[in-house]
Amino acid sequence: MKWFFGTFAVVTAILFLSFIAWIATRVMHADQANYVVGRIMIYDLYAVAVIVSYSAFVGGWHLWEKLTGRMEAERAGDEPKPGGT
């Protein structure tokens, strides 16, 4: 899970810095630079959406295992053995 938090930190940092750059280019009336920074922000928001989707999937998966009792069965060793033995 170290990779997840590292990726989330990088994406958040890029979004924060690009937001500051977007404000700076907007104030300086640098329209082309503002356009480029805006595109970077949009692509970074796509990355945020992917991270949130992954997090929701993993959270849903764990919730499903918790509700169906699979986590407790794995922990107790009550899972049926492969081949029915």
URLIN-V860739 format. One record per residue. N is the residue number from 1. RES is the residue in three letters. PSI is psi in radians with two decimals (NA if undefined). OMEGA is omega in whole degrees, -180 to 180 (999 if undefined). D_FIRST is the distance of its C-alpha to the first C-alpha in Angstrom with 2 decimals. Layout:
n=N res=RES psi=PSI omega=OMEGA d_first=D_FIRST
n=N res=RES psi=PSI omega=OMEGA d_first=D_FIRST
//
This chain:
n=1 res=MET psi=-0.13 omega=179 d_first=0.00
n=2 res=LYS psi=-0.64 omega=-180 d_first=3.78
n=3 res=TRP psi=-0.62 omega=-178 d_first=5.32
n=4 res=PHE psi=-0.84 omega=-179 d_first=5.20
n=5 res=PHE psi=-0.60 omega=175 d_first=6.73
n=6 res=GLY psi=-0.79 omega=178 d_first=8.74
n=7 res=THR psi=-0.74 omega=179 d_first=10.01
n=8 res=PHE psi=-0.70 omega=179 d_first=10.86
n=9 res=ALA psi=-0.74 omega=-180 d_first=12.65
n=10 res=VAL psi=-0.79 omega=-179 d_first=14.52
n=11 res=VAL psi=-0.71 omega=179 d_first=15.63
n=12 res=THR psi=-0.72 omega=179 d_first=16.77
n=13 res=ALA psi=-0.75 omega=179 d_first=18.61
n=14 res=ILE psi=-0.73 omega=180 d_first=20.29
n=15 res=LEU psi=-0.77 omega=180 d_first=21.40
n=16 res=PHE psi=-0.84 omega=-179 d_first=22.81
n=17 res=LEU psi=-0.65 omega=179 d_first=24.60
n=18 res=SER psi=-0.53 omega=176 d_first=25.95
n=19 res=PHE psi=-0.73 omega=176 d_first=27.28
n=20 res=ILE psi=-0.75 omega=179 d_first=29.14
n=21 res=ALA psi=-0.63 omega=179 d_first=30.39
n=22 res=TRP psi=-0.75 omega=178 d_first=31.52
n=23 res=ILE psi=-0.78 omega=-179 d_first=33.54
n=24 res=ALA psi=-0.79 omega=-180 d_first=35.01
n=25 res=THR psi=-0.52 omega=177 d_first=36.09
n=26 res=ARG psi=-0.76 omega=-180 d_first=37.48
n=27 res=VAL psi=-0.64 omega=-179 d_first=39.55
n=28 res=MET psi=-0.03 omega=-179 d_first=40.81
n=29 res=HIS psi=0.62 omega=176 d_first=41.80
n=30 res=ALA psi=1.50 omega=-171 d_first=40.01
n=31 res=ASP psi=-0.74 omega=-179 d_first=39.73
n=32 res=GLN psi=-0.76 omega=178 d_first=38.36
n=33 res=ALA psi=-0.65 omega=178 d_first=35.64
n=34 res=ASN psi=-0.67 omega=177 d_first=34.88
n=35 res=TYR psi=-0.80 omega=-179 d_first=34.57
n=36 res=VAL psi=-0.79 omega=179 d_first=32.15
n=37 res=VAL psi=-0.67 omega=177 d_first=29.94
n=38 res=GLY psi=-0.71 omega=177 d_first=30.13
n=39 res=ARG psi=-0.70 omega=177 d_first=28.98
n=40 res=ILE psi=-0.72 omega=179 d_first=25.97
n=41 res=MET psi=-0.73 omega=-180 d_first=25.16
n=42 res=ILE psi=-0.79 omega=178 d_first=25.57
n=43 res=TYR psi=-0.62 omega=178 d_first=23.29
n=44 res=ASP psi=-0.62 omega=176 d_first=20.63
n=45 res=LEU psi=-0.55 omega=173 d_first=21.16
n=46 res=TYR psi=-0.73 omega=178 d_first=20.59
n=47 res=ALA psi=-0.69 omega=176 d_first=17.14
n=48 res=VAL psi=-0.72 omega=179 d_first=16.56
n=49 res=ALA psi=-0.68 omega=178 d_first=17.93
n=50 res=VAL psi=-0.76 omega=-180 d_first=15.61
n=51 res=ILE psi=-0.74 omega=179 d_first=12.49
n=52 res=VAL psi=-0.69 omega=178 d_first=14.39
n=53 res=SER psi=-0.77 omega=178 d_first=15.44
n=54 res=TYR psi=-0.78 omega=180 d_first=12.07
n=55 res=SER psi=-0.71 omega=178 d_first=11.12
n=56 res=ALA psi=-0.69 omega=178 d_first=14.62
n=57 res=PHE psi=-0.84 omega=-180 d_first=14.44
n=58 res=VAL psi=-0.72 omega=177 d_first=11.51
n=59 res=GLY psi=-0.73 omega=177 d_first=13.30
n=60 res=GLY psi=-0.70 omega=178 d_first=16.54
n=61 res=TRP psi=-0.81 omega=180 d_first=15.55
n=62 res=HIS psi=-0.66 omega=177 d_first=14.65
n=63 res=LEU psi=-0.74 omega=179 d_first=17.80
n=64 res=TRP psi=-0.77 omega=178 d_first=19.82
n=65 res=GLU psi=-0.66 omega=179 d_first=18.87
n=66 res=LYS psi=-0.77 omega=-178 d_first=19.76
n=67 res=LEU psi=-0.57 omega=-180 d_first=22.99
n=68 res=THR psi=-0.10 omega=178 d_first=24.07
n=69 res=GLY psi=0.19 omega=-179 d_first=23.46
n=70 res=ARG psi=-0.62 omega=-179 d_first=21.34
n=71 res=MET psi=-0.75 omega=-179 d_first=18.76
n=72 res=GLU psi=-0.65 omega=179 d_first=21.77
n=73 res=ALA psi=-0.72 omega=179 d_first=23.46
n=74 res=GLU psi=-0.71 omega=-179 d_first=20.66
n=75 res=ARG psi=-0.65 omega=-177 d_first=20.52
n=76 res=ALA psi=-0.22 omega=-178 d_first=24.34
n=77 res=GLY psi=0.41 omega=-178 d_first=24.77
n=78 res=ASP psi=0.07 omega=-178 d_first=27.03
n=79 res=GLU psi=2.46 omega=176 d_first=25.75
n=80 res=PRO psi=2.47 omega=-179 d_first=28.61
n=81 res=LYS psi=2.59 omega=176 d_first=28.77
n=82 res=PRO psi=2.39 omega=-180 d_first=28.95
n=83 res=GLY psi=-0.03 omega=176 d_first=32.63
n=84 res=GLY psi=0.30 omega=180 d_first=33.73
n=85 res=THR psi=NA omega=999 d_first=34.48
//
